[in-house]
């Protein structure tokens, strides 16, 4: 999973959380953050996708919103589609640079290997 995929994932989680907060009528981000002992700026950064959310905070937010933690996660196909789009864009970039098909396969195989 590339860095851009992680960024997309956290932005998507933030959007889902933000959507749930909007449905909770009459509560500001500050009031919600206070209700779970969180700094408003931290909550704002999570919603904007600028900060990665930890598992325990995901559960804490879900509990306060009275939803299951999984309800705050974006659909898996959205994330997979993003991965596929990254792969297509990368392949197109390699082609544009005039890299042979054999070299493209070698590069992709190297990228797929686990990092040590």
C-alpha positions as a printed Julia matrix, in Angstrom:
116×3 Matrix{Float64}:
   0.0    0.0     0.0
   1.55   3.3    -1.06
   1.7    6.51    0.92
  -0.96   8.13   -1.29
  -3.32   5.24   -0.55
  -2.9    5.8     3.19
  -3.57   9.51    2.77
  -6.7    8.73    0.75
  -7.85   6.27    3.42
  -7.48   8.73    6.31
  -9.17  11.51    4.33
 -12.05   9.15    3.58
 -12.38   8.18    7.26
 -12.38  11.87    8.18
 -15.15  12.6     5.69
 -17.29   9.79    7.11
 -16.77  11.02   10.68
 -17.55  14.58    9.56
 -20.77  13.37    7.93
 -21.87  11.67   11.14
 -21.09  14.8    13.16
 -23.26  16.9    10.85
 -26.13  14.48   11.5
 -25.81  15.07   15.26
 -27.91  18.2    15.37
 -26.9   21.13   17.52
 -23.42  19.94   18.42
 -20.25  21.73   17.38
 -16.89  20.07   16.78
 -15.7   21.67   20.01
 -18.64  20.31   22.03
 -18.2   16.86   20.5
 -14.43  16.92   21.1
 -15.04  17.96   24.72
 -17.5   15.08   25.17
 -14.74  12.58   24.33
 -11.91  14.49   26.07
 -10.25  15.44   22.8
  -8.78  18.72   21.63
 -11.0   20.41   19.01
  -7.99  20.93   16.72
  -7.22  17.2    16.84
 -10.8   16.34   15.87
 -10.73  18.95   13.11
  -7.47  17.51   11.74
  -8.89  13.98   11.79
 -12.02  15.1     9.94
  -9.89  16.94    7.37
  -7.67  13.88    6.92
  -4.57  15.75    8.09
  -4.1   13.46   11.08
  -4.21   9.7    11.25
  -6.8    8.37   13.64
  -5.83   5.66   16.1
  -8.0    2.62   16.67
  -8.85   3.63   20.25
 -10.01   7.08   19.06
 -12.07   5.49   16.29
 -13.83   3.38   18.93
 -14.26   6.35   21.25
 -15.83   8.46   18.49
 -18.06   5.59   17.38
 -19.22   5.0    20.95
 -20.12   8.67   21.43
 -21.97   8.73   18.07
 -23.72   5.48   19.06
 -22.57   3.65   15.91
 -20.28   0.71   15.26
 -16.63   1.58   14.51
 -16.98  -0.09   11.1
 -19.7    2.46   10.26
 -17.02   5.16   10.32
 -14.85   3.4     7.74
 -15.22   4.08    4.01
 -16.43   1.22    1.8
 -13.62  -1.17    0.89
 -14.35  -0.88   -2.84
 -13.69   2.87   -2.65
 -10.25   2.2    -1.23
  -9.54  -0.6    -3.71
 -10.64   1.59   -6.6
  -8.17   4.2    -5.46
  -5.39   1.57   -5.38
  -6.29   0.52   -8.91
  -6.31   4.12  -10.11
  -2.83   4.59   -8.64
  -1.59   1.49  -10.45
  -3.06   2.66  -13.79
  -1.56   6.12  -13.34
   1.82   4.61  -12.48
   1.73   2.31  -15.51
   0.83   5.24  -17.75
   3.73   7.25  -16.33
   6.15   4.41  -17.05
   4.86   4.18  -20.63
   5.17   7.94  -21.12
   8.79   7.76  -19.98
   9.49   5.15  -22.67
  10.25   2.33  -20.25
  10.03  -1.08  -21.89
   7.3   -3.52  -20.94
   9.9   -5.86  -19.43
  11.34  -3.07  -17.29
   7.84  -2.01  -16.24
   7.18  -5.54  -14.94
  10.49  -5.57  -13.08
   9.73  -2.2   -11.44
   6.23  -3.29  -10.44
   7.58  -6.53   -8.94
  10.14  -4.59   -6.89
   7.44  -2.23   -5.62
   5.19  -5.12   -4.61
   7.91  -6.68   -2.43
   7.53  -6.1     1.3
   9.77  -3.37    2.7
  12.42  -4.48    5.17
